[in-house]
Amino acid sequence: MRSKDRISYFYDGDVGSVYFGPNHPMKPHRLCMTHHLVLSYELHKKMEIYRPHKAYPVELAQFHSADYVEFLHRIAPDTQHLFANELARYNLGEDCPVFENLFEFCQIYAGGTIDAARRLNNQLCDIAINWAGGLHHAKKCEASGFCYINDLVLGILELLKYHARVLYIDIDVHHGDGVEEAFYFTDRVMTVSFHKYGDLFFPGTGDVKDVGEREGKFYAINVPLKDGIDDTSFNRLFKTIISKVVETYLPGVIVLQCGADSLARDRLGCFNLSIDGHAECVRFVKKFNLPLLVTGGGGYTKENVARCWTVETGVLLDTELPNEIPDNEYIKYFAPEYSLKIPGGQIVPPDFYIPDFDEDEQNPDERMDQHTQDKHIQRDDEYYEGDNDNDHNMDAP
């Protein structure tokens, strides 16, 4: 039994300053909010804080094809119109847009997960946290679901240098398809994903019947779930399955992807988990006392993402946090109640629900001219429900 967990925490402020574009649900700004909340609770005093190195192209090419990495390195918003064929080939576009400092963003979040794996390998810590990581949809040769580089695969490849067996657990509302696909034919990585499945929900994979192939047969586990699952049902399934997996598979290290879009009221999610219910998964995995790499992932109601990952940082530090949020740079986002915990329970919007315009979502560096503003005014008949509803059909981690 470890006497005191040594925890390494990776963060680079630049990762939260990139902007996917107007109306895009992915807001890296949530990472700044998380970090400032962690600081306001003084959790940084109980961990080793590191700025990750920017992963080199050759490191990214340990999994991704060299031509794809090179293209990500080269492409920029002002030149993308010259590369229509490549954009289509590498699946860059509406869901995975080209934006300023895209490659550096990938280098930072991937570097954090690689560094986390290396510190675990060298027994310099027991738990390593990279909330900027967890982008589990990226494939070998293409972007997918807001993910460009699959930091999780790169981190797992690093862990495999020192560990015979790695267990990967994913509690994002979306199936961890990129990680599963990368290790589908090997028994050295067991992937377990709990996710919404059916109703054309992105990415459409993760059927209970998908169990791996060849040497990897029965080393992929999928737990497909329906809308609205609550803490009690989710935790019962999670604990039953994960305890059996750990007992049978005997992993040397665990990677836990904590996508926060499985929380109630997420902009793209459809589950009913409270922050406590989500954090209970982290608490349970920690109890195995195995080396543990923890990442973020999806999460599109950013104040709840920040709350969730801060609570889970506290769980990993065995620290109970007061419910009243201390003053911090982003305190206004937590109005009106300024409390840390949110209960489960979805609020169903009325028909023709028009979201409030949030000035803080706008990038202050982007001044919209009148023509651009006019283009963003949607006609009444563009609000509808069903398969074409953007909030439900959008690809996402």
C-alpha positions as a Markdown table, in Angstrom:
| # | Residue | x | y | z |
|---|---|---|---|---|
| 1 | Met | 0.0 | 0.0 | 0.0 |
| 2 | Arg | 1.3 | 3.4 | -0.9 |
| 3 | Ser | 1.8 | 5.7 | 2.1 |
| 4 | Lys | 1.1 | 8.9 | 0.2 |
| 5 | Asp | 0.3 | 9.3 | -3.5 |
| 6 | Arg | 2.8 | 11.4 | -5.4 |
| 7 | Ile | 0.8 | 13.2 | -8.0 |
| 8 | Ser | 2.2 | 15.0 | -11.1 |
| 9 | Tyr | -0.1 | 17.5 | -12.8 |
| 10 | Phe | 0.5 | 18.9 | -16.3 |
| 11 | Tyr | -0.6 | 22.2 | -17.6 |
| 12 | Asp | 0.3 | 24.8 | -20.2 |
| 13 | Gly | -1.7 | 28.0 | -20.2 |
| 14 | Asp | -1.3 | 28.3 | -24.0 |
| 15 | Val | -3.6 | 25.2 | -24.5 |
| 16 | Gly | -6.6 | 27.2 | -23.3 |
| 17 | Ser | -6.1 | 30.2 | -25.6 |
| 18 | Val | -6.8 | 28.5 | -28.9 |
| 19 | Tyr | -10.2 | 29.1 | -30.6 |
| 20 | Phe | -12.0 | 26.5 | -32.7 |
| 21 | Gly | -14.3 | 29.2 | -34.2 |
| 22 | Pro | -17.7 | 30.7 | -33.6 |
| 23 | Asn | -20.5 | 28.2 | -32.8 |
| 24 | His | -18.0 | 25.4 | -32.3 |
| 25 | Pro | -18.9 | 23.4 | -29.1 |
| 26 | Met | -15.2 | 22.7 | -28.3 |
| 27 | Lys | -13.9 | 25.4 | -26.0 |
| 28 | Pro | -10.3 | 24.9 | -24.9 |
| 29 | His | -10.9 | 27.9 | -22.6 |
| 30 | Arg | -12.5 | 25.3 | -20.2 |
| 31 | Leu | -8.9 | 24.2 | -19.4 |
| 32 | Cys | -8.0 | 27.6 | -18.1 |
| 33 | Met | -11.2 | 27.6 | -16.0 |
| 34 | Thr | -10.3 | 24.2 | -14.6 |
| 35 | His | -6.8 | 25.2 | -13.8 |
| 36 | His | -7.8 | 28.4 | -12.0 |
| 37 | Leu | -10.4 | 26.5 | -10.0 |
| 38 | Val | -7.7 | 24.0 | -9.0 |
| 39 | Leu | -5.5 | 26.9 | -7.9 |
| 40 | Ser | -8.3 | 28.6 | -6.0 |
| 41 | Tyr | -8.8 | 25.5 | -3.9 |
| 42 | Glu | -5.0 | 25.4 | -3.4 |
| 43 | Leu | -4.7 | 21.9 | -4.8 |
| 44 | His | -1.5 | 22.9 | -6.6 |
| 45 | Lys | 0.3 | 22.9 | -3.2 |
| 46 | Lys | -0.3 | 19.2 | -2.9 |
| 47 | Met | 1.0 | 18.2 | -6.4 |
| 48 | Glu | 4.0 | 18.6 | -8.6 |
| 49 | Ile | 3.0 | 21.0 | -11.3 |
| 50 | Tyr | 4.8 | 20.6 | -14.7 |
| 51 | Arg | 4.6 | 22.5 | -18.0 |
| 52 | Pro | 4.6 | 19.7 | -20.6 |
| 53 | His | 7.1 | 19.6 | -23.4 |
| 54 | Lys | 5.7 | 20.2 | -26.9 |
| 55 | Ala | 5.6 | 16.8 | -28.5 |
| 56 | Tyr | 7.9 | 16.6 | -31.5 |
| 57 | Pro | 6.6 | 15.5 | -34.9 |
| 58 | Val | 8.6 | 12.3 | -34.7 |
| 59 | Glu | 6.9 | 11.5 | -31.4 |
| 60 | Leu | 3.4 | 12.1 | -32.9 |
| 61 | Ala | 4.4 | 9.8 | -35.7 |
| 62 | Gln | 4.9 | 6.9 | -33.3 |
| 63 | Phe | 1.2 | 6.4 | -34.0 |
| 64 | His | 0.0 | 8.8 | -36.7 |
| 65 | Ser | 1.2 | 8.6 | -40.3 |
| 66 | Ala | 4.1 | 10.9 | -41.0 |
| 67 | Asp | 2.3 | 12.6 | -43.9 |
| 68 | Tyr | -0.7 | 13.4 | -41.7 |
| 69 | Val | 1.5 | 14.9 | -39.0 |
| 70 | Glu | 3.4 | 16.9 | -41.6 |
| 71 | Phe | 0.1 | 18.2 | -43.0 |
| 72 | Leu | -1.1 | 19.3 | -39.6 |
| 73 | His | 2.2 | 21.1 | -39.1 |
| 74 | Arg | 1.9 | 22.9 | -42.4 |
| 75 | Ile | -1.7 | 23.8 | -42.6 |
| 76 | Ala | -2.9 | 27.3 | -41.5 |
| 77 | Pro | -6.2 | 29.2 | -41.8 |
| 78 | Asp | -5.0 | 31.5 | -44.4 |
| 79 | Thr | -3.6 | 28.8 | -46.7 |
| 80 | Gln | -6.2 | 26.0 | -46.2 |
| 81 | His | -8.1 | 27.0 | -49.4 |
| 82 | Leu | -5.1 | 25.7 | -51.4 |
| 83 | Phe | -5.4 | 22.2 | -50.0 |
| 84 | Ala | -9.0 | 21.1 | -50.6 |
| 85 | Asn | -8.0 | 17.5 | -51.5 |
| 86 | Glu | -5.8 | 17.0 | -48.4 |
| 87 | Leu | -8.4 | 18.6 | -46.1 |
| 88 | Ala | -10.9 | 16.0 | -47.3 |
| 89 | Arg | -8.4 | 13.1 | -47.1 |
| 90 | Tyr | -7.5 | 14.0 | -43.5 |
| 91 | Asn | -11.1 | 14.8 | -42.5 |
| 92 | Leu | -10.4 | 18.5 | -41.6 |
| 93 | Gly | -13.5 | 20.7 | -42.0 |
| 94 | Glu | -16.5 | 21.6 | -40.0 |
| 95 | Asp | -16.0 | 19.3 | -36.9 |
| 96 | Cys | -12.3 | 19.5 | -37.0 |
| 97 | Pro | -11.6 | 23.0 | -38.3 |
| 98 | Val | -8.2 | 24.5 | -39.2 |
| 99 | Phe | -7.5 | 27.3 | -36.7 |
| 100 | Glu | -4.6 | 29.5 | -35.6 |
| 101 | Asn | -1.9 | 27.5 | -33.7 |
| 102 | Leu | -3.6 | 24.2 | -34.3 |
| 103 | Phe | -0.4 | 22.2 | -34.4 |
| 104 | Glu | 1.1 | 23.8 | -31.3 |
| 105 | Phe | -2.2 | 23.0 | -29.5 |
| 106 | Cys | -1.8 | 19.3 | -30.5 |
| 107 | Gln | 1.9 | 19.3 | -29.4 |
| 108 | Ile | 1.0 | 20.7 | -26.0 |
| 109 | Tyr | -1.9 | 18.3 | -25.1 |
| 110 | Ala | -0.1 | 15.3 | -26.6 |
| 111 | Gly | 3.2 | 16.3 | -24.9 |
| 112 | Gly | 1.3 | 16.4 | -21.5 |
| 113 | Thr | 0.1 | 12.8 | -21.9 |
| 114 | Ile | 3.5 | 11.5 | -23.1 |
| 115 | Asp | 5.2 | 13.2 | -20.2 |
| 116 | Ala | 2.7 | 11.8 | -17.8 |
| 117 | Ala | 3.4 | 8.3 | -19.1 |
| 118 | Arg | 7.1 | 8.8 | -18.8 |
| 119 | Arg | 7.0 | 10.0 | -15.2 |
| 120 | Leu | 4.8 | 6.9 | -14.3 |
| 121 | Asn | 7.3 | 4.6 | -16.2 |
| 122 | Asn | 10.2 | 6.1 | -14.2 |
| 123 | Gln | 8.3 | 5.7 | -10.9 |
| 124 | Leu | 8.6 | 9.5 | -10.3 |
| 125 | Cys | 4.9 | 9.6 | -9.4 |
| 126 | Asp | 2.0 | 7.3 | -8.7 |
| 127 | Ile | -0.7 | 9.3 | -10.5 |
| 128 | Ala | -0.3 | 11.7 | -13.4 |
| 129 | Ile | -3.0 | 14.2 | -14.5 |
| 130 | Asn | -3.4 | 15.9 | -17.9 |
| 131 | Trp | -6.8 | 17.5 | -18.2 |
| 132 | Ala | -5.9 | 18.8 | -21.6 |
| 133 | Gly | -5.6 | 15.3 | -23.0 |
| 134 | Gly | -8.1 | 12.5 | -23.7 |
| 135 | Leu | -8.8 | 13.3 | -27.3 |
| 136 | His | -9.8 | 9.7 | -28.1 |
| 137 | His | -11.3 | 9.9 | -31.6 |
| 138 | Ala | -8.2 | 10.8 | -33.7 |
| 139 | Lys | -7.2 | 8.0 | -36.1 |
| 140 | Lys | -3.8 | 7.1 | -37.5 |
| 141 | Cys | -4.3 | 9.1 | -40.7 |
| 142 | Glu | -7.2 | 11.5 | -39.9 |
| 143 | Ala | -8.9 | 13.8 | -37.5 |
| 144 | Ser | -12.3 | 12.9 | -36.1 |
| 145 | Gly | -14.7 | 14.4 | -33.6 |
| 146 | Phe | -12.8 | 17.5 | -32.6 |
| 147 | Cys | -9.6 | 15.4 | -32.1 |
| 148 | Tyr | -6.5 | 15.7 | -34.3 |
| 149 | Ile | -3.8 | 13.8 | -32.4 |
| 150 | Asn | -4.6 | 10.8 | -30.3 |
| 151 | Asp | -2.6 | 11.6 | -27.1 |
| 152 | Leu | -4.1 | 8.5 | -25.4 |
| 153 | Val | -2.7 | 6.1 | -27.9 |
| 154 | Leu | 0.7 | 7.9 | -27.7 |
| 155 | Gly | 0.7 | 7.7 | -23.9 |
| 156 | Ile | -0.3 | 4.0 | -23.9 |
| 157 | Leu | 2.5 | 3.2 | -26.4 |
| 158 | Glu | 4.9 | 4.9 | -24.0 |
| 159 | Leu | 3.5 | 2.8 | -21.1 |
| 160 | Leu | 3.9 | -0.4 | -23.1 |
| 161 | Lys | 7.7 | 0.1 | -23.0 |
| 162 | Tyr | 7.6 | -0.6 | -19.3 |
| 163 | His | 4.3 | -2.5 | -18.7 |
| 164 | Ala | 3.2 | -5.9 | -20.1 |
| 165 | Arg | -0.5 | -4.9 | -19.8 |
| 166 | Val | -2.2 | -1.6 | -19.9 |
| 167 | Leu | -5.9 | -1.1 | -19.0 |
| 168 | Tyr | -7.7 | 1.8 | -20.7 |
| 169 | Ile | -11.0 | 3.0 | -19.2 |
| 170 | Asp | -13.2 | 5.6 | -20.9 |
| 171 | Ile | -16.2 | 7.3 | -19.3 |
| 172 | Asp | -16.8 | 10.0 | -22.0 |
| 173 | Val | -20.4 | 10.0 | -23.3 |
| 174 | His | -18.9 | 9.1 | -26.8 |
| 175 | His | -17.2 | 5.8 | -27.6 |
| 176 | Gly | -13.4 | 5.7 | -27.3 |
| 177 | Asp | -13.2 | 4.5 | -30.9 |
| 178 | Gly | -9.7 | 5.8 | -31.8 |
| 179 | Val | -8.1 | 4.1 | -28.8 |
| 180 | Glu | -10.0 | 0.8 | -29.3 |
| 181 | Glu | -9.1 | 0.8 | -33.0 |
| 182 | Ala | -5.4 | 1.3 | -32.3 |
| 183 | Phe | -5.2 | -1.7 | -30.0 |
| 184 | Tyr | -8.0 | -3.9 | -31.5 |
| 185 | Phe | -5.6 | -6.7 | -32.4 |
| 186 | Thr | -3.5 | -6.9 | -29.3 |
| 187 | Asp | -3.9 | -8.4 | -25.8 |
| 188 | Arg | -1.4 | -6.0 | -24.3 |
| 189 | Val | -4.0 | -3.2 | -24.0 |
| 190 | Met | -7.5 | -3.9 | -22.7 |
| 191 | Thr | -10.0 | -1.1 | -23.7 |
| 192 | Val | -13.2 | -0.6 | -21.7 |
| 193 | Ser | -15.6 | 2.1 | -22.9 |
| 194 | Phe | -18.9 | 3.2 | -21.3 |
| 195 | His | -20.8 | 5.3 | -23.8 |
| 196 | Lys | -24.1 | 6.3 | -25.4 |
| 197 | Tyr | -24.9 | 4.0 | -28.3 |
| 198 | Gly | -27.7 | 4.1 | -30.8 |
| 199 | Asp | -29.9 | 6.8 | -32.4 |
| 200 | Leu | -27.0 | 7.6 | -34.8 |
| 201 | Phe | -25.1 | 9.1 | -31.9 |
| 202 | Phe | -21.5 | 9.9 | -32.8 |
| 203 | Pro | -19.2 | 8.0 | -33.6 |
| 204 | Gly | -21.7 | 5.1 | -34.1 |
| 205 | Thr | -19.3 | 2.4 | -33.0 |
| 206 | Gly | -19.0 | 0.6 | -29.7 |
| 207 | Asp | -21.5 | -2.2 | -29.9 |
| 208 | Val | -21.4 | -4.7 | -27.1 |
| 209 | Lys | -20.6 | -7.4 | -29.8 |
| 210 | Asp | -17.3 | -5.6 | -30.7 |
| 211 | Val | -14.7 | -7.4 | -28.6 |
| 212 | Gly | -11.4 | -7.3 | -30.5 |
| 213 | Glu | -9.9 | -9.6 | -33.1 |
| 214 | Arg | -7.0 | -12.0 | -33.5 |
| 215 | Glu | -4.7 | -11.7 | -30.5 |
| 216 | Gly | -6.9 | -8.9 | -29.2 |
| 217 | Lys | -10.1 | -11.0 | -29.2 |
| 218 | Phe | -12.0 | -10.4 | -25.9 |
| 219 | Tyr | -9.6 | -7.5 | -25.0 |
| 220 | Ala | -12.0 | -4.8 | -26.0 |
| 221 | Ile | -15.1 | -4.3 | -23.8 |
| 222 | Asn | -17.9 | -2.0 | -24.8 |
| 223 | Val | -20.7 | -0.9 | -22.5 |
| 224 | Pro | -23.4 | 0.7 | -24.7 |
| 225 | Leu | -25.9 | 2.8 | -22.8 |
| 226 | Lys | -29.1 | 4.7 | -23.4 |
| 227 | Asp | -30.0 | 8.3 | -22.8 |
| 228 | Gly | -30.6 | 9.4 | -19.2 |
| 229 | Ile | -28.5 | 6.9 | -17.3 |
| 230 | Asp | -28.1 | 8.1 | -13.7 |
| 231 | Asp | -25.4 | 7.8 | -11.0 |
| 232 | Thr | -26.8 | 4.6 | -9.4 |
| 233 | Ser | -27.0 | 2.6 | -12.6 |
| 234 | Phe | -23.8 | 3.9 | -14.1 |
| 235 | Asn | -21.8 | 3.3 | -10.9 |
| 236 | Arg | -23.2 | -0.2 | -10.4 |
| 237 | Leu | -22.2 | -1.2 | -13.9 |
| 238 | Phe | -18.9 | 0.6 | -13.7 |
| 239 | Lys | -17.8 | -1.0 | -10.4 |
| 240 | Thr | -19.0 | -4.5 | -11.3 |
| 241 | Ile | -17.2 | -4.5 | -14.7 |
| 242 | Ile | -14.0 | -2.7 | -13.7 |
| 243 | Ser | -13.4 | -4.8 | -10.6 |
| 244 | Lys | -13.7 | -8.0 | -12.6 |
| 245 | Val | -11.5 | -6.6 | -15.4 |
| 246 | Val | -8.7 | -5.7 | -13.0 |
| 247 | Glu | -9.0 | -9.0 | -11.2 |
| 248 | Thr | -8.8 | -11.0 | -14.4 |
| 249 | Tyr | -6.5 | -8.9 | -16.6 |
| 250 | Leu | -4.0 | -7.8 | -13.9 |
| 251 | Pro | -2.9 | -4.6 | -15.6 |
| 252 | Gly | 0.4 | -3.0 | -14.6 |
| 253 | Val | -1.0 | 0.5 | -15.1 |
| 254 | Ile | -4.4 | 2.2 | -15.8 |
| 255 | Val | -5.3 | 5.0 | -18.2 |
| 256 | Leu | -8.6 | 6.7 | -17.3 |
| 257 | Gln | -10.2 | 9.1 | -19.7 |
| 258 | Cys | -12.7 | 11.3 | -17.8 |
| 259 | Gly | -14.7 | 13.0 | -20.5 |
| 260 | Ala | -17.1 | 15.3 | -18.7 |
| 261 | Asp | -19.8 | 15.3 | -21.5 |
| 262 | Ser | -21.4 | 12.3 | -19.6 |
| 263 | Leu | -22.5 | 14.8 | -17.0 |
| 264 | Ala | -26.2 | 16.0 | -16.8 |
| 265 | Arg | -26.9 | 19.1 | -18.8 |
| 266 | Asp | -23.9 | 18.8 | -21.1 |
| 267 | Arg | -24.4 | 20.6 | -24.4 |
| 268 | Leu | -23.8 | 17.5 | -26.5 |
| 269 | Gly | -24.3 | 14.7 | -24.0 |
| 270 | Cys | -27.5 | 12.9 | -22.9 |
| 271 | Phe | -26.6 | 11.2 | -19.7 |
| 272 | Asn | -27.8 | 12.1 | -16.2 |
| 273 | Leu | -24.6 | 11.9 | -14.1 |
| 274 | Ser | -23.9 | 14.3 | -11.2 |
| 275 | Ile | -20.4 | 15.4 | -10.6 |
| 276 | Asp | -20.3 | 13.1 | -7.5 |
| 277 | Gly | -21.4 | 10.2 | -9.7 |
| 278 | His | -18.8 | 10.9 | -12.3 |
| 279 | Ala | -16.1 | 11.4 | -9.6 |
| 280 | Glu | -17.1 | 8.1 | -8.0 |
| 281 | Cys | -15.6 | 6.3 | -11.0 |
| 282 | Val | -12.3 | 8.1 | -10.4 |
| 283 | Arg | -12.4 | 7.3 | -6.7 |
| 284 | Phe | -13.0 | 3.6 | -7.4 |
| 285 | Val | -10.2 | 3.3 | -9.9 |
| 286 | Lys | -7.8 | 5.0 | -7.6 |
| 287 | Lys | -8.5 | 2.4 | -4.9 |
| 288 | Phe | -6.7 | -0.3 | -7.0 |
| 289 | Asn | -3.4 | 1.4 | -6.1 |
| 290 | Leu | -2.0 | 0.9 | -9.6 |
| 291 | Pro | 0.0 | 3.6 | -11.4 |
| 292 | Leu | -2.7 | 5.8 | -12.9 |
| 293 | Leu | -2.7 | 8.2 | -15.8 |
| 294 | Val | -5.8 | 10.5 | -15.8 |
| 295 | Thr | -6.9 | 12.7 | -18.7 |
| 296 | Gly | -9.8 | 14.9 | -19.7 |
| 297 | Gly | -11.8 | 14.5 | -22.9 |
| 298 | Gly | -15.2 | 15.8 | -24.0 |
| 299 | Gly | -17.2 | 18.3 | -22.1 |
| 300 | Tyr | -19.2 | 21.1 | -23.6 |
| 301 | Thr | -20.8 | 23.0 | -20.7 |
| 302 | Lys | -17.5 | 24.5 | -19.7 |
| 303 | Glu | -18.3 | 25.7 | -16.1 |
| 304 | Asn | -19.4 | 22.1 | -15.3 |
| 305 | Val | -16.3 | 20.6 | -16.9 |
| 306 | Ala | -14.2 | 22.8 | -14.7 |
| 307 | Arg | -16.2 | 21.8 | -11.6 |
| 308 | Cys | -16.0 | 18.1 | -12.5 |
| 309 | Trp | -12.2 | 18.0 | -13.1 |
| 310 | Thr | -11.5 | 20.1 | -10.1 |
| 311 | Val | -13.5 | 17.7 | -7.9 |
| 312 | Glu | -11.7 | 14.8 | -9.5 |
| 313 | Thr | -8.3 | 16.4 | -8.8 |
| 314 | Gly | -9.4 | 16.6 | -5.2 |
| 315 | Val | -10.5 | 12.9 | -5.2 |
| 316 | Leu | -7.0 | 11.9 | -6.5 |
| 317 | Leu | -5.5 | 14.0 | -3.7 |
| 318 | Asp | -7.9 | 12.5 | -1.1 |
| 319 | Thr | -9.0 | 16.1 | -0.5 |
| 320 | Glu | -12.7 | 17.0 | 0.2 |
| 321 | Leu | -13.4 | 20.4 | -1.3 |
| 322 | Pro | -15.8 | 23.0 | 0.2 |
| 323 | Asn | -18.9 | 23.5 | -2.0 |
| 324 | Glu | -18.6 | 27.2 | -2.1 |
| 325 | Ile | -16.2 | 28.2 | -4.9 |
| 326 | Pro | -13.4 | 30.5 | -3.8 |
| 327 | Asp | -12.8 | 33.7 | -5.6 |
| 328 | Asn | -10.9 | 33.2 | -8.8 |
| 329 | Glu | -10.4 | 34.8 | -12.3 |
| 330 | Tyr | -13.4 | 33.0 | -13.7 |
| 331 | Ile | -15.8 | 33.2 | -10.8 |
| 332 | Lys | -18.5 | 34.9 | -12.9 |
| 333 | Tyr | -19.0 | 31.7 | -14.9 |
| 334 | Phe | -20.2 | 29.9 | -11.7 |
| 335 | Ala | -23.0 | 32.3 | -11.0 |
| 336 | Pro | -25.6 | 32.5 | -9.6 |
| 337 | Glu | -25.0 | 29.8 | -7.0 |
| 338 | Tyr | -21.1 | 29.7 | -7.0 |
| 339 | Ser | -21.2 | 26.1 | -5.9 |
| 340 | Leu | -18.9 | 23.3 | -6.9 |
| 341 | Lys | -21.4 | 20.4 | -7.1 |
| 342 | Ile | -24.2 | 20.1 | -9.6 |
| 343 | Pro | -26.9 | 17.5 | -9.2 |
| 344 | Gly | -27.9 | 15.0 | -11.9 |
| 345 | Gly | -31.1 | 15.5 | -13.8 |
| 346 | Gln | -31.5 | 16.9 | -17.3 |
| 347 | Ile | -33.4 | 20.2 | -17.9 |
| 348 | Val | -35.4 | 19.6 | -21.0 |
| 349 | Pro | -35.5 | 22.8 | -23.1 |
| 350 | Pro | -38.9 | 23.9 | -24.4 |
| 351 | Asp | -39.7 | 23.6 | -28.1 |
| 352 | Phe | -37.9 | 26.3 | -30.2 |
| 353 | Tyr | -35.4 | 26.8 | -27.4 |
| 354 | Ile | -33.1 | 29.6 | -28.5 |
| 355 | Pro | -29.9 | 29.6 | -26.4 |
| 356 | Asp | -28.8 | 32.7 | -24.7 |
| 357 | Phe | -26.1 | 34.6 | -26.5 |
| 358 | Asp | -22.9 | 34.4 | -24.4 |
| 359 | Glu | -20.6 | 37.3 | -24.9 |
| 360 | Asp | -17.8 | 35.4 | -23.2 |
| 361 | Glu | -17.9 | 32.8 | -25.9 |
| 362 | Gln | -16.7 | 35.3 | -28.4 |
| 363 | Asn | -13.0 | 35.6 | -29.0 |
| 364 | Pro | -12.1 | 39.2 | -28.1 |
| 365 | Asp | -9.5 | 39.1 | -30.9 |
| 366 | Glu | -12.1 | 38.5 | -33.5 |
| 367 | Arg | -14.1 | 41.6 | -34.3 |
| 368 | Met | -17.2 | 40.6 | -36.3 |
| 369 | Asp | -18.2 | 42.9 | -39.1 |
| 370 | Gln | -21.9 | 43.4 | -39.8 |
| 371 | His | -21.9 | 41.0 | -42.8 |
| 372 | Thr | -20.5 | 38.2 | -40.6 |
| 373 | Gln | -23.0 | 38.9 | -37.8 |
| 374 | Asp | -25.9 | 38.8 | -40.3 |
| 375 | Lys | -24.8 | 35.4 | -41.5 |
| 376 | His | -25.1 | 34.1 | -37.9 |
| 377 | Ile | -28.7 | 35.1 | -37.5 |
| 378 | Gln | -30.7 | 31.9 | -38.0 |
| 379 | Arg | -34.2 | 31.8 | -39.4 |
| 380 | Asp | -36.9 | 30.5 | -37.1 |
| 381 | Asp | -37.4 | 27.3 | -39.2 |
| 382 | Glu | -33.8 | 26.4 | -38.6 |
| 383 | Tyr | -34.6 | 25.3 | -35.1 |
| 384 | Tyr | -35.8 | 21.7 | -35.0 |
| 385 | Glu | -35.4 | 18.5 | -33.2 |
| 386 | Gly | -34.3 | 15.2 | -34.6 |
| 387 | Asp | -31.3 | 13.6 | -36.2 |
| 388 | Asn | -30.3 | 16.9 | -37.8 |
| 389 | Asp | -30.2 | 18.8 | -34.6 |
| 390 | Asn | -26.6 | 20.1 | -34.4 |
| 391 | Asp | -26.3 | 19.7 | -30.7 |
| 392 | His | -27.0 | 16.0 | -31.0 |
| 393 | Asn | -25.4 | 15.2 | -34.3 |
| 394 | Met | -22.1 | 17.0 | -33.8 |
| 395 | Asp | -19.1 | 14.8 | -33.6 |
| 396 | Ala | -17.3 | 15.1 | -30.3 |
| 397 | Pro | -14.9 | 13.5 | -27.9 |
